[in-house]
């Protein structure tokens, strides 16, 4: 007699769910908890977004279709595209899954450059496909030449996070132009721009231009980062009309709740709040990088809301000491860990705890 797990679809029987945000935060007596392990924007949603969501609660008994339409119109204005280029999801994570479900057949290849966002690693096996990884020589960048060389007749999706999570690195626009121009017609490229709003490089281009050119490119965006709405679960994709129509066969207008949709529409109008979030992040990113490098830490140059760094000691022991001080960051490897950029007082608490950890581990540090 089969077990319940054996009744699952075979592709999922060995599948493990993605655990977002790293370790669960636990109270530490006498310590303020500093949660910098999940790239959450610590300013929270904008006042306009919160008011819009509070007002929308009284209509919580109504289905969200009209709110999806309202947000799509605002996103069309914001991105300079038509509404039939836009698909709204309950978070960009739902968008990633929708794309995979729409396009991955058994034995199709999904191509990524490691290290990158952990959710991508599970896309292929979930739908019977095969994950193909390449890695840049420096171990932190996205190597477009290696990605291009790895494309085969079985490649269906190439997934690029730009700026990249967890490393914070960003692509050369000209190299990305060349990569997209070389893509075979049977390959769809996903460019996840969850962190694009944090980029401080003047006039850095978005991959939205490839949509205008009719390329098989899907640009993913989210309200979880600079808009501070991670718990409200609103994301969207921008693609050509053919791709958007395909996504519509899976994307469900009921997957987003009207409360979050109302907040997202209002957040797009609050430019002052977005600018304040951007300025805090940019200034604190520079401050943290400088202070950490002064401690002898190797910090990967970042264009995001987090820093990927090598403390040159036992990273797990380093994190244990941080957690004893109430500071939570994200583990990635024996060499690298990642801290999200918080508000000034949170960053100061993190630096104090990090300094203490390095002092305790100095005998093990290089």
N, C-alpha and C positions, 0 to 999 in steps of 0.2 A: 504494500500500500504506500503510495507516494506521500512524502511530507508536504506541508504547505509550501515550503520553499521550492520543492521540486515542481510545483504547479506553476511557478513563475515562468515567464518567458525566459528561454535558455540564456539569452544574451545578458539577462539581468541577474542571474543566479549568483554570479561572483562579483557583482557590481557593488561598490561601496559609495555611500552618499558623501557629497562634499560637505565638510564641516567648516562653515564660514566663521571667520573671526578668531580662529585659533582657540586657545584654552578658555574655559569658562572662568569668568572673573568671580573671585571669592572675597568677602570682606576681610580686611586685615585690621585687627583691633588697634585703635589709636592712629590709624593712617588714612589719609584721603585716598580714595581709589582713583587712579589715573589710567583710564582705559584708552590705550593708544595701539591696539592690536588689530583693528578692523577697518582702518581708513574712513572712519566716521567723521563728518565735519562737526566739530564741537560747538559751533555757534548755533546749531539747530536750524530749523526752517525759518524763513523770513517772516516778519510780522504780518505781511500781506497774505502769505501762504497760510499761516496759522488762522487768521481771521476767516479766510475763504473756506478752510476745512471745517472750522467751527460752525459757520453759517450753513454748510452743506449737510451737517449731521441731521438736520430736521428733514432732509430728503433722503435719508439713508434707507428708507423702505422702497425706493425707486431703483430700477435697473440703470446701469451706467451708460447706455448707448449714446445719449445726447451729450454726455460729458466727454466721451471719447471723441465725438465729432468736434466739439468745441476745442479740445486740446489739439487735435490734428490741424485745425485751422490756424491756431496760434503757432504751432510748430512749423507749418508751411510758411508763414510770414517770417519766422525766426531763421529758418534755414534757406529761404529763398526758393523753395521747391513747391510743387503742387501737392494737394492732400493725398492724391493717389500714388505718391512716392513714399508715404509715411505709414508705418504700422506701429501701433501703441501696444505695449506689453505691461504686465504686472512686474516691472523691474527688468533691467537689461539681461539678468540671468535667465528670465523666462524667454527673452528674445533669443538668446544663444540656444536654448533647448528647442525652441520653435524652428529655428533655422536647421538644426541637426535633424529633427524629425521630418521636416519637409524634404530634405535633399539627400540624406545618407541612406544608401542601399547597402545590403550585405556585401562585404569585402571592399567597399569604397574606402579610400584613404583620406584621413584628415591630417593635415600637415601643420606643425607648429615649430617654433624655435624656443627651446628651453634655456633658462627658466621663464615661465610666463604664468598667467592666471590659472590657478589650479582647476577651475571648472572646465577648462578646455580639454583637459586630459581624459575626461570621462565621456566626452561626446561620442567618440567612435564606437567604443565597446557597448554603449547603451543601445545602439541601433545596429549592431552586427558589423560595424566597420572596423578599420584598422588605424591605429594611431601611428604616425610617423614623426619622429623627433629629429631635429638637427640642433646643434649648439654652436654659438659663436666662440671664437678662440679665446675671447676675454671672459667668457662665462657669465656675462651680464647683458650684453647687447642683443639685438635682433639682427641676425645675419641674413640679409635678403638674398645674397648670392648663393648661400647654402640652401635656402628655401627654394629658390628657383631651380637649382641643380637637382633637388630631391623630387620634383614634380614628375609623375609618371602618368600612364594612361588611366590608372585607377584613382588618381587624385581627384577628389570632388570638392573639398573645402580646404582653403588655407586660412588660418586664423592668426591675425596679427593684432597685438595690443599696443596702441601708440597714443600717448606714452605707455611704456610697458609696466605692468604689475607682475612681480614685486620689485623690479630693479629700479624703476624710475627713469630709465633711459628713453631717448626719443630718436626717431629715425631722421636721416637726412632726406628732405623732401625730394631732391633730384633722384636719389637712389630708389625711393618709393615709386616715383614716376616711371622709371625704367623697369622696375619689377612689374608694375601693373600692365605696362605696355607689352611685356613679354608673356603674359598669362595666356595659356591655351583657352579655347572657347569652352572646354568642358569643365573648367575650374572656376569656382566662385570664391572670391576673397572677402572675408569678413575683417573689417578694420574696427576694432573696439576702441572708441574714443571716450571712454568713461572719465578719463583724467585730462582731456584736452583743454578744459577751461582753466587749468592751473598753469599752463605753459607761459613762461615769461619771455620767450623769444619773440621779438616784434614781428608781426605779420606772418607768424608760422601758419602754413596752410592746412586746412582740414581735408580729409579724404572725400568730402562732399563733392568736390570738383569732378571726381570720377563718375559720380552719379549723373552729373550734367552731361558728361561725355558718353553716357549710355553703357559704361563698362559693367561687367558682372561683379560689382562691388556692393557689399552691404555695410553701411556705416551704423554702428551701434552707439547710442548715447543713453545717459541716465540722469535722473534727478537725485540720485543717492549721494553725489559727491559735493560739488560746489553749492548745490541748492540745499544741502543738509536734510534730505528727505529719505534717507536709507530705509527707515521703518515704514514709509508710506508706499513703497514698491511701485514706482512708475519709471518706465524706460521706453525707448522707441528706436526704430530702425528707419533709415532712409536708404532707398534703393530705386533702381529703375522700375518702370511700371510692370514689366514682366515678372521680375523677382518679387515685387510687392504683391502682385496677384497670386503668385505661388504661396507666399507666406500666409495670405488670407485664407488658404484652405485649412490651415492649422490654427492660426492666431484666433483667439476667442475674445470677443468684445466684453464678455462677462468676467474675464480674468483680472481686470483692473477694477478697483473700487472707486466709486464716484467721489469719495472724500479725498483720496490721494490725487485723483484727476483734477479736482477743483483747486487743490493746493499747488499742483504743478502749473496749471494755467496762470494762477496768480503770481507764482514765483518768477515766471518769464518776464513779468512786468516790473519786477522790483530790481532794477539795475543798481540802485544804490547799495542794497544789501549784498548783491553778488560782488560788487566792487570791494566792499568792506571785507568779505570773506577772502577774496583774491589777495588783497593787500596784507591781511594777517598771515596768510599762508606763505606768501613770497618773503615777507620780512622774517618770519619765524624759521623758514627753511634755510635762509642764509645764516641766521643766528645759530641754529642747531648745528649746521654743517661746520661753521667756524669753531664752535666750542668743542665739538666731538673730535675734529681733526687736531685740536690743541691737546687732546688726551692721547694722541697717537693712534686714533681709530681711522681706518680707511672707509671713507664715505663715497658711495657711487654718486656722481653728479646727477641730481634729480630735477625733473620738470613736473613733479607730481605733488601730492599731499602727503608724502611719506619719504623716508630715507632708508635705503638698503645699505647695511654697513657691516664691516668685518672688525670686531673688537680685538682680534688677535689673542683670543683666549677661549676656553671652553664655553661655547655659546649657551649650552643648556644650563650650566652652573651660573653663568652670568644672568640668565633669565630668572633662575630660582632666587637669586639675591634681589633682583628687581621686584619680583612678586612679593617677597617678604617685606618690601618697602611700600607695597600697594600699587606698584607700577607694572602694567601689563603691556607687553609688546608681542611681536609675532616671530616664531622660530621658523627657519627655512632649511638650514643645513649646519654642519659643524663649523662652517666658515662664516655664513651670513645670517643676520637677523634683521628685522625691519621694524621701524617705529613710525607710527602715524604722527603727523604734525598737529599739535593741539593749540590751545590758547596759551598765552605767555606763561601763566603760573603753572600750568600742567607741564609745559616743556622744561621749566626750571626744576620742578620736582623730578622729572625724568633724568635730567642731567645730574642732579645731586645723587640720585640712586645709582646711576651708571658709574659715576666717579667712585662711589663706595664699592660697587661690585668690582671694578678694575683694581682698586687698592687691595681688596681681599684676594683677588686672583693673580696679583702681580707676579707671583712666583711661576705661574703657568703661562703668563703672557710673554709674547715675543718681544 
